[in-house]
Amino acid sequence: MPWSIFSLLLLAALMHALWNALVKGGLDSLATMTLICAVASIVSILALIFLLPLPSRESWQLLAISLVAHLGYKVCLLLAYRYGELGQVYPIARGGAPLVLLVLSLLVLPLLPLPHAQLLPANLSSLQILAVLLIALSVISLAFIGKDKGKNKGKNRGGYKIATRGVLFACATACFIAIYSMLDAMGARVAQNPIAYVAALMALDFFPIAVVFLYCNYRFADKSTGLTSTSLISSWRRLARGWRQGVCGGVLSLAAYTIVVYAMTRVAVAPVVALRETSIVFAALIGWLFLQERHAVWRIIPSVLIAIAVVMLKIYG
């Protein structure tokens, strides 16, 4: 893997961790994510109007399917955050994606009659596969670090409570991440201009999540906050409360995913996704340094294993 791609992917991982920290810190996670998508969409539309050509016609079918997968990812992630803790859900969702993608790349994709499947390099070396597995399993292990030894009551006292529904939605999130990563890797290669493909994807990605946001604002209005109106005014108020997180997160999200998709047009998809998931290390550091999260010391061993695997991907990728 060239140094330029390797360095850009680590930068993308850092940006990914930063915008996820903004979603975590927001008062309304759905509104923050919707606003992040809106900002990314506006920037992408402006880029397509003034700077970039439209992606080739052949890529639009893959782009349309990818939009559905991106929406599934967002909905499942928000549901996972609703039913489970961030420290448990996020590592499973991010660490599970390379595992699913590895299975899809090596076992499933060659058997499917997809016209663009041959565009994805799937000939990974044994050391590359080992590095991807090491990153994925190390990231997932972070979900089970930090046992609560006194705050849980009853049967869970002294143990680690696993939110079953949160974990299930996190696993579903990982599957959607793997699916849209593979679709976008094929779409960006077919589009002839990967940056234009990402711009078109992000320009349209806002509208499905906006529909979900408006529906939830109508269906699940919270009477305790006074935002019971189903009008657009109440929706705008929800969005306006977190506009700073939305603007920063939108720029970070767009830049990070542009780097990832560009990298997937140059090297195999599974190592790219695995390197992107090193964002969990940056997230742990952010939580330790700025959010005063506990149990940071127990994340050292998995983080060291991730670092070793990252070096392996650089040397043998």
C-alpha positions in Angstrom: 0.0 0.0 0.0 1.6 3.4 -1.0 2.5 5.8 1.8 0.1 8.4 0.3 -2.9 6.1 0.6 -1.9 4.8 4.0 -1.5 8.3 5.4 -4.7 9.5 4.0 -6.6 6.6 5.4 -5.3 7.2 8.9 -6.3 10.9 8.5 -9.8 9.7 7.4 -10.0 7.5 10.5 -9.2 10.5 12.7 -11.9 12.6 11.0 -14.4 9.8 11.3 -13.8 9.5 15.1 -14.2 13.3 15.4 -17.6 13.5 13.7 -18.9 10.5 15.6 -17.8 12.3 18.8 -19.9 15.2 17.7 -22.9 13.0 17.2 -22.3 11.5 20.7 -22.1 15.0 22.2 -25.2 16.3 20.6 -28.4 16.7 22.5 -30.4 15.0 19.7 -28.5 12.3 17.8 -31.0 12.0 14.9 -31.1 15.7 14.4 -27.3 16.0 14.5 -26.9 13.2 12.0 -29.6 14.7 9.7 -27.8 18.1 9.9 -24.4 16.5 9.2 -25.9 14.8 6.1 -27.5 18.2 5.1 -24.2 20.0 5.2 -22.4 17.3 3.3 -25.2 17.4 0.7 -25.0 21.2 0.2 -21.2 21.1 -0.2 -21.5 18.2 -2.6 -24.2 19.9 -4.7 -22.0 23.0 -5.0 -19.0 20.9 -6.0 -21.0 19.2 -8.7 -22.3 22.5 -10.1 -19.0 24.4 -10.1 -16.2 21.9 -10.0 -17.0 18.3 -10.8 -18.7 16.5 -13.7 -21.5 14.0 -13.1 -20.4 10.4 -12.6 -20.9 8.1 -15.6 -24.3 6.8 -16.3 -23.2 3.2 -15.6 -22.5 4.0 -11.9 -26.0 5.4 -11.1 -27.6 2.0 -10.5 -24.9 1.1 -8.0 -25.3 4.5 -6.4 -29.0 4.0 -6.0 -28.6 0.7 -4.2 -25.9 2.2 -2.1 -28.2 5.0 -0.9 -30.6 2.3 0.5 -27.6 0.7 2.3 -26.4 4.0 3.7 -29.9 4.7 5.0 -30.1 1.2 6.6 -26.7 1.9 8.2 -27.9 5.2 9.7 -31.2 3.9 11.0 -29.6 0.8 12.6 -26.8 2.8 14.1 -29.2 5.2 15.7 -31.3 2.3 17.0 -28.1 0.7 18.4 -27.3 3.9 20.2 -30.8 4.0 21.6 -30.8 0.5 23.0 -27.1 0.1 23.8 -24.1 2.0 25.2 -21.9 3.9 22.8 -18.8 2.1 24.2 -20.3 -1.3 23.4 -22.2 -0.5 20.1 -19.6 1.5 18.3 -16.8 -1.1 18.4 -19.0 -3.9 17.3 -20.5 -1.9 14.4 -17.1 -0.7 13.2 -15.1 -3.9 13.9 -17.7 -6.2 12.5 -17.7 -4.4 9.1 -14.2 -5.6 8.0 -15.2 -9.2 9.0 -18.4 -9.1 6.9 -16.5 -7.5 4.0 -13.8 -10.1 4.1 -16.4 -12.8 3.8 -18.2 -11.0 1.0 -14.9 -10.3 -0.9 -13.5 -13.8 -0.6 -16.5 -16.1 -0.6 -19.7 -14.5 -1.7 -18.7 -11.9 -4.4 -17.0 -14.4 -6.8 -20.2 -16.5 -6.9 -22.6 -13.6 -7.7 -23.3 -12.7 -11.3 -22.6 -9.0 -10.8 -21.3 -7.2 -13.9 -18.9 -5.0 -12.0 -17.6 -7.5 -9.4 -14.5 -8.2 -11.4 -13.4 -4.6 -10.8 -12.7 -5.3 -7.2 -9.3 -6.9 -6.4 -10.0 -9.8 -4.0 -6.6 -11.5 -4.1 -5.5 -10.8 -0.6 -2.4 -12.3 0.8 -2.5 -14.4 4.0 -0.8 -11.7 5.9 -3.3 -9.1 4.7 -6.2 -11.3 5.8 -4.5 -11.8 9.2 -4.0 -8.1 9.6 -7.7 -7.4 8.7 -8.8 -10.1 11.2 -6.5 -8.7 13.9 -7.9 -5.2 13.5 -11.5 -6.3 13.4 -11.3 -8.6 16.5 -9.2 -6.0 18.4 -11.8 -3.3 17.7 -14.7 -5.6 18.7 -12.9 -6.5 22.0 -13.0 -2.9 23.0 -16.8 -3.3 23.4 -16.3 -5.6 26.4 -13.7 -3.6 28.2 -14.6 -1.7 31.3 -16.7 -3.9 33.5 -19.1 -2.1 35.9 -18.4 -3.7 39.3 -20.9 -2.1 41.5 -23.4 0.0 39.8 -25.6 -2.7 38.3 -28.2 -4.2 40.5 -29.5 -7.7 40.9 -28.1 -10.4 38.6 -25.9 -7.9 36.8 -24.1 -6.7 39.9 -20.4 -7.1 39.4 -20.8 -8.2 35.8 -21.0 -6.6 32.4 -24.5 -6.0 31.2 -24.9 -6.7 27.5 -27.7 -4.8 25.7 -29.0 -7.5 23.4 -31.0 -5.3 21.1 -28.2 -2.8 20.9 -25.7 -5.5 19.9 -28.1 -6.9 17.3 -28.6 -3.5 15.7 -24.8 -3.0 15.9 -24.3 -6.2 14.0 -26.9 -5.1 11.4 -25.0 -1.8 11.2 -21.8 -3.7 10.4 -23.5 -5.6 7.6 -24.8 -2.4 6.0 -21.3 -0.8 6.3 -19.8 -3.8 4.4 -22.5 -3.7 1.7 -22.3 0.0 0.9 -18.5 -0.1 1.1 -18.4 -2.8 -1.6 -21.1 -1.0 -3.7 -19.3 2.3 -3.5 -16.0 0.7 -4.4 -17.5 -0.7 -7.6 -19.5 2.5 -8.3 -16.4 4.7 -7.9 -14.5 2.6 -10.3 -17.3 2.6 -12.9 -17.9 6.3 -12.5 -14.4 7.1 -13.9 -14.1 9.9 -11.3 -14.3 8.7 -7.7 -14.6 12.2 -6.2 -17.6 13.0 -8.5 -19.2 9.7 -7.4 -18.8 10.6 -3.7 -20.2 14.0 -4.4 -23.3 12.6 -6.2 -23.8 10.1 -3.4 -23.5 12.6 -0.6 -25.7 15.1 -2.5 -28.6 12.6 -2.5 -27.8 10.9 0.8 -29.5 13.7 2.8 -33.0 13.1 1.4 -33.7 9.6 2.8 -32.5 10.5 6.3 -34.5 13.8 6.1 -37.7 11.7 5.4 -36.9 9.6 8.5 -36.2 12.7 10.6 -39.5 14.3 9.5 -41.4 11.1 10.2 -39.9 10.7 13.6 -40.6 14.3 14.4 -44.2 13.7 13.5 -44.7 10.3 15.0 -42.6 10.6 18.2 -42.9 14.2 19.2 -41.8 14.7 22.8 -44.4 16.6 24.7 -42.0 17.3 27.6 -39.8 19.5 25.4 -42.7 21.6 24.0 -41.8 20.5 20.4 -45.1 18.7 19.8 -45.9 20.6 16.6 -45.6 18.5 13.5 -44.9 21.5 11.4 -41.6 22.2 9.7 -41.0 24.9 12.3 -40.5 22.3 15.1 -38.2 20.3 12.8 -36.1 23.4 12.2 -35.9 24.1 15.9 -34.5 20.6 16.5 -31.9 21.1 13.8 -30.9 24.6 14.8 -30.0 23.5 18.3 -27.0 21.6 17.0 -26.0 23.5 14.0 -22.3 23.8 15.1 -21.9 20.1 15.4 -23.7 19.6 12.1 -21.5 22.0 10.1 -18.2 20.6 11.5 -19.5 17.0 11.3 -20.7 17.4 7.7 -17.4 18.7 6.5 -15.5 16.0 8.4 -17.8 13.2 7.2 -17.6 14.3 3.5 -13.8 14.6 3.6 -13.3 11.3 5.4 -15.5 9.3 3.0 -14.1 10.9 -0.1 -10.7 9.7 1.0 -12.0 6.2 1.7 -13.8 5.8 -1.6 -10.7 7.1 -3.5 -8.5 4.6 -1.7 -10.9 1.8 -2.6 -10.3 2.5 -6.3 -6.6 2.1 -5.8 -6.2 -1.0 -3.5 -8.3 -3.9 -2.2 -11.5 -2.9 -0.3 -11.1 -5.0 2.9 -7.8 -3.5 4.0 -9.1 0.0 3.3 -12.2 -0.6 5.5 -10.0 -2.2 8.2 -7.7 0.8 8.3 -10.7 3.1 8.5 -11.9 1.3 11.6 -8.8 2.3 13.4 -10.9 5.3 14.1 -11.9 3.5 17.3 -8.4 4.1 18.6 -8.7 7.8 18.0 -12.2 7.7 19.5 -10.8 6.1 22.7 -8.1 8.7 22.9 -10.6 11.5 22.5 -12.8 10.0 25.2 -9.8 9.6 27.5 -8.3 13.1 26.9 -11.4 15.2 26.5 -14.4 13.3 27.8 -12.8 11.9 31.0 -14.0 8.4 30.1 -12.8 5.6 32.5 -11.1 2.3 31.7 -8.8 3.9 29.1 -5.8 1.9 30.4 -7.5 -1.4 29.5 -7.8 -0.3 25.9 -4.0 -0.2 25.6 -3.6 -3.9 24.6 -6.2 -3.9 21.8 -4.8 -0.6 20.6 -1.3 -2.0 20.4 -2.6 -5.0 18.4 -4.4 -2.7 16.1 -1.2 -0.7 15.6 0.7 -3.9 14.8 -1.9 -4.9 12.3 -1.8 -1.4 10.7 2.0 -1.8 10.3 1.4 -5.2 8.7 -1.0 -3.7 6.2 1.4 -1.0 5.3 4.3 -3.4 4.8 2.4 -6.2 3.0 -0.6 -4.3 1.6 
